[in-house]
Amino acid sequence: MRLNRLLGLMIVACAVLSTEIVLTRVFSVMMWYHFAFLAVSVSLFGLGLGGIVLHVLGKRIEDREDSLLSWSASAFGVASGVLILTLLSLKVGDFDLSVSGMGKLALVYMLAALPFTAAGLFVAGMLQLGHKRAGKVYFFDLVGAGLGCLLTIPLLRLVGGPAAVLVAGALAALGGVVAAGSWRRPVQFGSALAVAVILLTITAVHLATGADLLEPKYTKGNKEPARLAAEWNSFSRVIAFARPELGDIMLEIDGIAHTPITPFDGDAAKTQVPSANLQRLPFILRHDASVLVFGSGGGEHILTALDAGAKRIVGIEYNPIVVDMVEKRFANVSGGLFQWPGVSVVVDEGRSYIRRTNEKYDVIQFTLIDTWAATAAGAFTLTENNVFTVQSMHEYLDHLQPGGLVSIKRWFEAKEIVLRLMALGKTVLIQRGVKEPEKHFFIARNDEFANLMIKNEPFTLDEMGDLVEQCAKMDLRIVYSPFHAGENPEFEELALRGDMAAWFAEQTLDLTPPTDNRPFLFYTLRLRDLPDVFSQAYSAKIHNIGPLLLFALLGLVFVFVVLLMLVPAYLARDKENNPPLNWGLYFAALGLAYLLVEVAMMSKFILYLGHPTYALAVVLFTFLMSSGFGAWLSERIYPDIAIPRLRIVVGVLALYAAVFMVVSPSLFHATLAMPLVSRISISVAAILPLGLLMGIPFPLGIRLLGYDHPNGVPWMYAVNSAASVLGSVAAMLLAVHFGFSSAITAGLVLYIAAGFLL
């Protein structure tokens, strides 16, 4: 295998993974965040479809391999440009589960698959050319993908999502030139160069002129307001627009989450409006409070705490763009709020921050922190967030002063989520030995929001009297009080119920407390009730739309895989030299297993590393690079001993992963207070052996297959990709219903099965 081909493969693989991750951001911005996961599925589908195309072409491309590599890489660039320019002009945020909605989803899916199909043709061609050194080929493929993972973070920050796809497309076209040695062929070289120049020129014009050419016209199906600023990073897009009628600046995250920058001149009382009364409730009981605010945003809750007389306010905001816009871009509006005496704002993930601090607070306040936006890492895990779990609630109560409060602001339209949070709080209080948990809650609401307060000590009658009196003055309604009648009897029933297991079983929705292993607060449907989803209230449907769309996507993908991959592959098979069924099962098992383990493992490191960007840069990069080195090591396994060694590899892999699942919670808890560099080192050390072992079975199988069935290599590559598509969706469906550990376990079982299929 020539070095230029391997280097070209590395460049194209870099472009492919970068495009995949960037598309999770573009889909999250333009459509609902649940569609970010579509990019993972569509990339794997496209890669497999490219393998099928090569398999169908068969002997017609013999002696034309260099042309195949050059033209397919150029096609990747062209398709990337067409995809982005088409998406930006479409109104694609209003999908539903109707026939027309599924048709629109299918259209977007196939359009997005085009560049990856071209890339799949390139990669499958490389594997067919180098099947005798498949470990070496796979090594360069995975190393390139790992570099693409790292490239994505600065690329998004520098040029934004749509432009990043164009840059990656240009990179792929140039990679094809390197792989094919096309500088010796004027037509191929000129075409690839033209593709790269056009894509980079569009990007340069966009950046130089500040034009809207590469900015979405619609987000979530709605026309965007006139922007004052727009910035991207690896997990969000934030725009700012003026609201002249209110005199403030509104920040919009991924087209759905909003936080205002309120004009502040040093007098916080001027900033308060009637809607702020709800978040003022904790300070009726805690004067001169020390406050921890999860999700400081533009500073709305910090201003309320200042006006209420809080002596110390720590705001946690995990989006640096938001903090930058408050502190710098619109400092003339914010009035230096984040540097005000007694106020400090930390850029961090809240749960990770509170685990690493010993400080205790009078009030820990949550401010509608879930943004319905996909993080770059979250696009691989689809985790809602791990802020509201049994484990996290214990941590919050541990960080309260005596008589302290946890205050959670939620939309009351989604009343079932408020009820679930109360059930979560009660479960944790019972676990902590509290005898009368019903006396630790107070819930009030206005027309739009509710404030659930959980006290680490029982509310006294005097405290309840003060709260009820102030609620009457502020026109707030009482949902639950331990000493007064509330307007919602279901909350009182939950508070007074002794047998919690029986109460959970009686509920129509799944209101059991989320855990770190299954942190899906908003997914409340029971598996048996999925067919009846349309009879649920709107809030139940919209909060459960992500997993519902996963089921729809699974069905859609299955149809595409059968019609566009398996059927053509079967019809174009070499009947005289067809790989036996066990080969197909082997590569399918590997495709399913790798994605099941990778997706679930990703979720376990987000909290530990403290930020989605670190999970992306560290976990995914380490998985890809270590799997690449595993592929390289597979070259040392000779064919005559391959099967026994393969069984040893999958056995050690399963044992290591099982031990990791048992040990990791204690390891993470013991080392979470360490500096970030130390936690990154521990993460790399933990993932590296797993990725190394997971990188061996696929290239080893390709080598063995190539000795007897060389023409079956593209087919088996496609089968592996098809199974990976299904595995990426299946991993999340397992996690949503049974927890991430179940997805890892299923992956390990498949690895062991694969070891005995050959």
N, C-alpha and C positions, 0 to 999 in steps of 0.2 A: 504494500500500500504506500503510494507516494506521499511524502510529507506535505506537499501543497494541498493534496486532497484532505488530509486530516486537519490542517489549519483552516481550510475553507469550511469544513464541517463544524469546527469549533466556533467560527464566526457566525454561521447560519444558526447553530443551536443557541448562541447568545441572543441573536435577534428574535428567535422563536419564543424563548421563555420571557424575554423582556416584553414582547407584544402581548403574550398571554396575561402577564401581571398588569400591564397598563390597561388592557381591556376590562379587567375587573373594576378599575377605577372609572373608566368611561361608562360602563354599563350601570354602575352604582349611581353616577351623577345623572345620567339621562333617564334611567328607568328606576324602579324600586331597588333598594340595596340587595334584595334577594337574588336579583338577576346577575349580580357580580359573579355568583357561582357558575353562571352560564359560560363564562369565559374559560373556566377550567375544563368543563365538559366539551365545549366546542373545539378547543385546541386538540384535545386527545382524539376526538372524532375525526377532525380534519387530517391529523397525522396518520391515523389508520386508513382513512379513505385514500390518501396518497399512496400508501403501500398497496392497496387494492388496484389502483390505477396502474402501478408498475407491474403488478402480477398479471393483469389483463393484457397489458402491452406485450409481455413475454419476450419472445425471441426477436420481435420487431425492432428492439432497441439495441440488439447486439452490435458491438463496435461503434456505438453512438453514445457511450456513457458520458463522455465529457460534455457533449451537447446537452444531454439530459440534465446534468448538474447545473450547467450555466443557465439554461432556459428556465428550469424550475425555480432557481433562486431569484431570477429576475421577475418571474411570475409572482413570487411571494411579495416582492416590493410593489408591483402594480396592483395586486389584489388588496394589499394593505391600504394603499391610497384610495382605491375605489370604496373600500369598506368605510373608512373614516369620513370621507366627503359625503357619502350617502347617509350614514348614520346622523351626521350633524344637521342634515337638511330634513330629516324625518321627525314626525311627532310620534315617539315610540314609548310613551310612559304610561299608557292606559291599557295594559294587558289585563285580561281576566281569564277565567276558565271556560268561557264560551267557545263555540266553534270558531267564530271570527277571531277571538283572542288567541286561540291555539294556532290558527292559521298565520297570524301575524308573528307569533313566537317562532313558528317553523321557518318563516321567511327570514327573520333576523338570524336565526341559528345557521341556516344554510349560507347566508351572505357572510357571516363571520367565519364560517368554516373554510372559505375560499383560500385565504393566505396560508392556512395551516395544511390544506390539502397539497398545495405546491411544496410546502416544507416537507410534508410526509413523503412526497415523491422523491425529493432530494435525499432524505435520510435513508429511506428504504433502498434507494440506489446505492448509497454508500455501503450499507450492510451487505447487499448482494455482491458488490465488488470485493469487499473485504471480509467475507464470511469466515475465511480461514484464520483471520486475525480479528475476530469479532470483539474480543476483549479490548484490544487496542482502539478499534473504531468507537466502541461504546464509551471508552475512557474519554476520548476527545469530545464526544457528544455531550457527556455529562459535565465535563469541565467547562465547556462553552455555556451550557445551561446555567451552571453556577455563577459564571461571570455575568451572564444576563440578569441574574437575580440581583447582583450588586449594582449593575449598571442602572437598573430601574429607578432606584431611589434618587440619585442626583438628576437623572434624566427628567423625571416627573417634576422635580422642583425647578429645573432650569427652563424647560420648554412647555410644560403642561401635558395633559393626557393625549389629546389627539395628535399634537405635533410629535410626541414621543413615539407613536405608532409609525409615523412617516419616517422618522430617523432610523428606527429599527428596520423598516422596509428597505431603506437605502443601504444599511449595513448588510442585510441579507444579500442584496444584489451584488455588492462588492465581494462578499464571501463566495458567491458562485463563481466569480471571475477567478479568485484564488484557487478554488477547488478544481476547476476545469482547465486552468492555465489558459484562459480565454484571451489573454493579451496577444496570443499568437493567431487569433481568429478575429479579424476586424469587425465582422457583423455581430458576433456574440459580445465582444468587448464593448463595442459602441452602444449596443442595446442596453447592456447592464449599466454602463456609465451614464447613459441618458436617463434611465430610471432613477438612479441615485441622485443625479443632478437636479432633476425635476422635483423629487420629493424634498430634498434639502433646500431648494430655492423657495418652495412654498412655505417651508418652516421659517426660513430666514426673513421672508417678506412679512410673515405674521408677527415675528418678534420685533422686527425693525420698525414697523408702522403702527403696531398696537391695534391692528385691524381685527375684526371679529371673524375672520375667515375660518379659524380653527377653534372657535368657541361655540358651544351648543346654542342653538336657537331656542330649543325647548328643553326643559328639565321636568321630569315626572309628568309629561304631557302638557305642561303650562309654559306659556311664553315667558322668557326671562325678563326681569325688570332692567332698566338702564343701569349698567354697572359703573360704579366709581373705581372699583378694583376687582381683580380676579387672580387668585393664586392657587397652585396645586402643590401637594406633597404626596408622599407614598400612600396616604390613607384618607385623603380628603381633597375636596375643592371648595374653597371659601370665596364667596363674592360679597362685596359691600355695595349697598345702594341707599340713597337718601330717602327719608320720609319727611318731606317738607311740612306736612300737616302736624307732625309731632316734634319736628326739629332735631331728630336723632338720626343715627346711622344704624341700619339693620345689617347684621352679618348673617349670611345664609350658607349653610354647610350642606353640600351635595343636593341642593335644590329642595330640601325638606325641613332641616333643622334651623331654627332661627334664634338669635340672641342679639338684643339691641345694645348699642353703645349710647348711653344716656348722657346728655350734656351735664357736666358737673363743675361747679365753680367753688367747691369747698363747703357748700351747705347741702348736706344729703337730704334734708327735709324737702327741698324744692323738687327732688327727683321722685318723690313717692306719689303713687296714684292708688286709687281704691283697689286695683287688682293685686297690689303688693301686700294687702292686709293678711292674706293667707300665710305668706312666708314670714310674717312678723310674729305669729303665734308663739313660737318657742321663747321669744324674748320677753313675753309677758311674765313668764316664770323665772327666767334666768337673766337678771340685770348684770351689766358689766361682764358679759359672757366672753369666754374664749371660744371661737367658732372655727370649724373646719368645713369649708364649702366644696363639695364635689361638683366640678363643672362650673368654674367661675364665669366662663363665657365672656360677654361684654361687660359684666360687673353688676348686673341687676340685683342679685342677692347680696352682694357685698355692700351696695348702697343701702339696702334695707337694714342690714346688720349695723352699719355705721350710724344710721339714724336712730336705731333702737338702743344705742349706747354700748355696743360691744367693744371690749377693751383690746382684743386681739383677734384678727381675722386672717386665716390662712386659706387661700383659694388654690385649688388644684385644677389645672387645665391641661389636658394632654395634647391639645392641638397648638403647636407653636405659632401657626399663622394667625390664629385668633388673638393670642397674646401680643404678637407683633403689631397687629392692626390697632389694638387698644392702646398699646404703649407708644407706638411710633407713628404709623400712618395717619391715625385720627386722634393723636394726642391733644389737639386743640379742642376736640369734643369731650374726650374722657377726662380731661383736667388732671392728668397724673394720678388717677384713682389707684392704680396698682402699686404706686410708690408712696401712697398716703401714710402718714404716721399710724402705726398699728396694723397696717395691711401688708401682706406679702403674698405673691402669687408664684406657685411652683409649676413648671412644665413637667408633668409626670402622669403616669397612670395611677388613679386614686387608690386602688386596692393595694398595689405594690408599694406606694408611698406610705400608707398607714401601717403596713406590716413592718416597715423599716424604721418607724419613729417610735420613741418612748413617750412622746408628749400626750397628755390627756386633755380633753375638751369638755366644755359644758354643753355644746350643741354640735352635732355632726349633721350637716344639711345636704340633701340631694335635690338637684335642680333640673328635673327632666333631662337627665344626662344621656339617655339613649337617643341617638340621632337618626336612626334608620339609615345609616351610612355604612358601607362595607369598607373595612380596612384592607390593606393589601394582604396582610396575613389572614385576616378574617374571611377573605374571599375563598381561602382554602378550607376554612373551618366552619364558616357560616354561624359561628357562635354569636348569640345576641350580645351578651357581655357576662362577665363573672362578678359583677358588682353586687347583685342580689342573690346570694346563695346562703345555705346554712353556715358554711365555713366563714363567709365574709361577715355575716351578722354577728357571729361570736367575736370577730375581730373588732367590729365597731363598738360593741358593748364593752369590750376590754379597754377601749381607749376613751371612755367617758369618765368624767369626774363623778363623785357621788351625787346622785340626783340629776345626772345628765340625761340628755334627750337625743334620740335619732329622729330626724324630721325628714320625711320623704314626700315630695310634691309630685303628684301624678295626675293625668287626665282622668276625670271622673266618668267620662263617657265609657272608658274601658273599666267599668266597675269591678269586673272579675279579676283584673290585675291588682287593684287595691285590696280586694278580698284575699288574693293569694299572698300578697305581701304581709297582711295581717296574720295569715296562717303560718307564714315563714317565721315572723317574729314570735308568735306564740310557741311554735315548735322549739325554737332556740331557747326561749325563757324556761320552758319545761326541762330541756336538757341541762340547763344551768341550776336546776333545783328550785325554781320559783314556785311557791305553793298556790298563789292566786294571780295567775298571769293576766286575768281579765282586768285587773286594776292598773295595768302598766300601759294601757292604750288610750289615745284620744284621737278622734278623726273629725275634722270639720271641712266644709267645702263652700265654694261659691258656684256660680253657674257653669264654670268650665273645669276647674281643678279641685282636687282634694289634697289635704295635708294629713298624712298619717304620722302620728308621733308615738314613739316607743320610749318609755322611761325605764332606766335601769333600777329604779325604786318605785313602789306603788305611788300613784297620784293620790294626794290627800284631798279631803273634801274641800278645804279652803282653796287649793290650787284649781280644782274643778270649778269652783264658784267664780274665781277670777277669769278662767277661760270662757265659761259660758256667758258671763257678763260682757266680756270684750267681744265675743262673737256676735252678740245681739247688737252692740254698738257699731260693729263693722259690717253688718248685714251678711254674716256667715251662718250657714246652717250646720247643725250638729249631726254627724253621721253615726258616731258612737261615742259614748261617755260611760264610765263605770258607775256614775251616780245620777245620770239624767237620761231621759228617754231620747233616743236618736230616731231619725226618720227612716233608717234602713234596718229592719229586724234581722236580716241575714248576718249582719256584723255582730249583733248582740248574741245571736245563736252560736256563732263561731267562738266568741269570747267565753261563753259560759259552758260550752260543750266539754265534757270530760274525756270521752273516748274519741280522740282525734282520728284514729284510723277509720272508725265507723263514719265520721263526718266526711272524710275525704271520699270514701266509697259511695256515699249518698249523692255527691255532687255530679251534675251533668257534665261539667268540664273537669279537666285534670288540674286541681289546685294544690297538688302536693308540693312541698317546698323544693325549689331548684337546689342542686348541689354543684360542686366544682366539676364533678364527673358528667353531670347533665344540667348545664347552666342555662336552659332555655326558658326564661321567665315568661315570655310571651306566647309560647306554644302551649296551649291549654286543651287541645283536642285529644281525646283518647283514640287509640288505634282503631277500636271497634266502631267509633262514631264518625269516621272520615266520610262515609257516604252521605251522612246527614248534615254536612257542613253548611249547606245553603240554607238550612233552617235556623242557623245560629244568627245572633245579632251581628250588625255590621262590624262592631269593634272586635268581636271574636274572629270574624272572617279576615279582617285586615291584619290583625296581629298574628294570625296563623298562616298567612298567605305564603310565607317562605317555604315551610315544609310541604304545603299543598302544591306549590309550584314544583318542588322537587319530585313529588309523585308524578305530576304531569310531565315533567322533563324526563323522568325515567321511562315513561311510556313512549314519549316522542323519540327519545334516543334509541330505545329498543327497536322501534319501527325503522328508523334510519339505518341502524346497524345491520338489521336483517336484509332490508331492501337494497342498500347501497354498498354494503361491504360483504356480507356472508354469501348472498345469492350470486353476485358477480364473481366472487372468488371461487365458488363451487363450480360455476359454469365454465370458468377459464382454467380449471385445474388440469394438470398434466396427468391424464388417466393412467399412463404407463408408469409414472414415477411420482405418484401422489403420496404425501406424508400421511401415515396412519393417524387414526383418530386420537391416539394418546398424545401425539405432538400438539394437536390443537388444544386439548384439555390442559396440557402442561403450560403452554404460553398464556392461555386464558386465566389459569389459576394464578400465574405470576402477575399478570396485569391487575387482577382484582386485589391480590394480596398487597402489592406495593402501595397502591393508593389507599387501601383501608388503613394500613399502618401509618403511612406518612401523614394523611389528613388528621388522624386522631392524635398522633404525637405532636403535631404542630400546636394543637390546642393546649397541650399540657405545659408548653413553655411560654405562652404569651404572658400569663400572670407572673411567672418567675422572672422573666427578663424585664417586665415592667412597661413594655411598649410594643405595639404591633410592628413597628419598623424593625425593631431588634429581632422579633420572631421571624420576620421575612429575611433579614440580612444574615442572621446567624443560623437559624434552624434549617431553613430551606437550602441555604448555601452549603451547610455542612452535610446535609443529606445527599445533595447532588455530587459534591466533590468526593465524599467518602465512598459513595456508590461507584463513582468513576474509578477510584483506586481499587475497589473490589473487582471491577471489570478487568482492570489491568492484571490483577493477581490471578484471575481466572485463566489467563494465558498459560500459567505454569501448571495447570491441571491437564495431564495428557489424556487423550481419549480412552485409553484402555482402563484407566482408573477413575474416569469421570463420574460414573454413577455412584459408586461407594462414597467418593468425596462429596458429591452433591448432597447425599443424605446426611453426612456429617455436618455440612454447612447449614442445612435447614434445621437440624436438631439443635445445634449451638445457637442459631438465630432465635429459635423459639424459646430456648432456655434463658438466653440473655434478656429478651423482651419481657418474659414473665417475671424475672427477678427485678427488672427495672420498674415494672408496674407496682411491685410490692414495696420497693425501697424508695422510689422517687418522692412520695409525699413527705417522708421524714427527712430526706436529703434536702428538698426544697425549703422546708420549714427551718431547718438548722442553718442554712446558708443564705437565706433571703436578705439578711441585714448586711451581707458583704458588699463591697463596691461592685459596680456594674462589670468592670473588667474581670473580676473573679467569677461572677455568675456566668459571664459569657464563656470563660474557660471551662467551667464545670459543665455547661451545656454542650460545648463542643466535645469534651471528653466522654460525655454520656451518649451522644448521638453517633459519634464516629464509628464505634464497633458495629452498631446496628446498621448504619448505612453501608459500611464495608461489606458485611455479610449479605445484605440485600442486593448489592451490585453484582454478585457472582452468578446466580442461576440463569439470568437472561442471556448474557453473551456466551456462557458455557453451552446453553441449549442451542443457540444459533450455530456455534461451531460444530456441534454434533450433528445437527440437522443438515448443515452444508455438505458434509461428507457423502451422505446418501441421497439427499433431496435438495440440491442447490437452488433449483427453480421454486422451491417452496418457501424460501426465506422471506420474500416480500409478503406472501400470504400469512405466514406465522407472525410477522411483524404487525400486520393489520389485525390479526386475531388478538394479539397482546394489547394493541391500542384500543380495540373495541371493548375488551374486558376492562381496560383502565377507565374508559368512559363510564361504563356501568358502575365500576368500583368507586369512582369519585362521587357519584350520586348515592350509591348504597352506603358508603361510609357515613354520610350525614344523616341518612334515614335511620341507620342503626343508632347513631349517637343521639338523635332527637328522641327516640323512643326508649332506648335502653342504656345510653351513656357511652362515652368515648372508649371506655375499657372494653365494651362489647365489640366495637369495631376492630380494636387491636387484636383481641382474642380470635375473631373471625379470620383476620389476616394471617395470624400465626398458624391456624388450622389449615388454611389453604397452602401456605408454604410447605408444611409437613406433607400434605397430600401431593403437592407437586414433586417432592423428592422421591415419591414412589410411583409416579406415572410413567417414567421412562424405563 
